[in-house]
Amino acid sequence: MGKTFGCYSCSYFLPVFLLFAICGVVQGRISLAQESANPVPGKIIHPEVQRIPAIELKDLLAKKADLVLIDVNPKDFFDSWHIRSAINIPYNSLDGGASRDRKLKKVPVGKLIVLYCLCEEGVDSSEEALLLRSLGHAWKNVKVLEGGLTKWDEKGYPMYKQKITE
């Protein structure tokens, strides 16, 4: 059953607020390096991390390929909007990352791992990909969804969306 918000303006502005919150603007999570670079829409963050086109991921999921799909968005966002079969390992956790680190250590080494966040630049998913690399995962096995959840949704690819009633 969908969530109900008290007024029309809240249901209209909530997705916009979430977009900024998830991408780190509202929460102030942009690192000094990123802040000094002034990331612009479409700019690739951490270009050393491989990207996977949405169509390729869609095909792999349709074939039930053996991969780990990780949504790095906060849990409340994941609960209302995510790609089916994804597991949620939020990049920004309230415990300073301890639970995130524990979950990342359980991700099997040797499998294809695809991470995504909301924004097209892949800020949080790229950061989490770097964490996986530090845990011993090979670069060739760790990829970020090109265009993030935003582009996936724009293409109309299958996903879970909780309906928001007005």
C-alpha positions in Angstrom: 0.0 0.0 0.0 1.3 3.5 -0.8 2.3 6.2 1.5 0.0 9.2 1.9 1.4 12.7 2.3 -0.6 15.5 3.9 -0.7 17.9 1.1 -0.1 18.1 -2.6 3.0 20.3 -2.3 4.7 17.7 0.0 4.1 14.9 -2.5 5.4 17.1 -5.3 8.6 18.3 -3.6 9.5 15.1 -1.8 11.0 13.4 -4.9 13.1 16.6 -5.6 14.3 16.7 -2.0 15.2 13.0 -2.2 17.2 13.5 -5.4 19.4 16.1 -3.7 19.6 14.2 -0.4 20.6 11.0 -2.0 23.3 12.6 -4.2 24.8 14.2 -1.1 23.9 17.8 -1.7 21.5 18.2 1.2 23.5 16.0 3.5 26.8 17.7 2.8 28.4 14.4 1.8 30.4 15.8 -1.1 34.0 15.2 -0.4 36.5 18.0 -0.6 37.9 16.7 -3.9 34.5 16.5 -5.4 33.5 19.8 -4.0 36.6 21.5 -5.5 35.9 19.9 -8.8 32.3 21.2 -8.8 30.7 18.1 -10.3 28.2 18.9 -13.0 25.4 16.7 -14.3 26.8 14.1 -16.6 30.4 14.3 -15.3 31.9 10.9 -14.4 33.0 10.7 -10.8 35.9 8.3 -10.3 36.4 7.4 -14.0 38.7 4.6 -13.0 35.6 2.6 -11.9 34.1 0.7 -14.8 30.5 1.5 -15.9 27.9 -0.9 -17.2 25.2 0.3 -19.6 21.7 -0.1 -18.4 20.7 -2.2 -21.4 23.6 -4.7 -20.6 22.5 -4.9 -16.9 18.9 -5.4 -18.0 19.9 -8.3 -20.3 22.0 -9.9 -17.6 19.1 -9.7 -15.1 16.7 -11.1 -17.7 19.1 -14.1 -18.2 19.4 -14.5 -14.4 23.2 -14.1 -14.6 25.1 -14.8 -11.5 25.8 -11.3 -10.2 25.4 -9.2 -7.1 23.3 -6.0 -7.6 23.8 -3.4 -4.8 21.7 -0.4 -4.3 23.7 2.1 -2.2 20.8 4.5 -1.5 19.4 5.0 2.1 17.1 2.2 3.3 14.0 4.3 3.3 14.6 5.3 -0.3 15.4 1.6 -1.3 12.2 0.5 0.4 10.2 2.7 -2.0 12.2 2.6 -5.3 14.8 0.0 -6.4 15.7 -2.5 -9.1 14.3 -5.9 -8.3 16.9 -8.4 -7.0 19.1 -5.6 -5.6 20.3 -5.8 -2.1 20.6 -2.6 -0.1 23.9 -1.6 1.4 23.6 2.1 2.0 26.7 4.2 1.4 25.7 6.8 4.0 24.9 4.9 7.2 24.2 6.4 10.6 26.7 4.2 12.4 29.6 5.7 10.6 29.8 2.9 8.0 30.3 0.0 10.4 27.3 -2.0 9.2 28.0 -1.1 5.6 31.6 -2.4 6.0 30.3 -5.7 7.5 27.9 -6.2 4.7 30.5 -5.4 2.0 32.9 -7.9 3.5 30.2 -10.6 2.9 29.9 -9.8 -0.8 31.4 -12.8 -2.6 34.8 -12.2 -4.3 35.0 -13.4 -7.9 31.4 -12.5 -8.9 30.3 -9.6 -11.0 29.2 -6.8 -8.7 27.0 -3.9 -10.0 26.4 -1.0 -7.8 24.0 1.9 -8.4 22.8 5.1 -6.7 20.2 7.6 -7.8 22.2 10.2 -9.5 23.6 9.9 -13.1 27.2 10.7 -12.0 27.4 7.7 -9.7 28.9 9.6 -6.7 28.0 7.2 -3.9 28.1 4.0 -6.0 31.6 4.8 -7.2 32.8 5.5 -3.7 31.4 2.1 -2.6 33.0 0.4 -5.6 36.3 1.8 -4.4 35.6 0.3 -0.9 35.0 -3.1 -2.6 38.3 -2.8 -4.4 40.0 -2.2 -1.1 38.5 -5.4 0.2 40.1 -7.5 -2.5 37.6 -7.4 -5.3 39.1 -7.3 -8.8 38.4 -4.1 -10.8 37.0 -6.2 -13.7 34.3 -7.5 -11.4 33.1 -4.2 -9.9 31.0 -1.9 -12.1 28.7 1.0 -11.6 25.4 1.4 -13.4 25.8 4.0 -16.1 23.3 6.8 -15.5 22.2 5.4 -12.1 18.6 4.7 -11.1 17.5 7.9 -12.7 18.4 6.7 -16.3 17.2 3.2 -15.5 13.8 4.5 -14.7 13.7 6.9 -17.7 14.3 3.9 -20.0 11.3 2.2 -18.4 13.3 -0.9 -17.3 11.7 -3.1 -14.6 11.9 -1.9 -11.1 9.9 -1.8 -7.8 8.2 1.5 -7.2 5.9 2.2 -4.3 2.9 4.2 -5.4 2.5 7.5 -3.6 -1.1 8.5 -3.2 -2.1 12.1 -2.9 
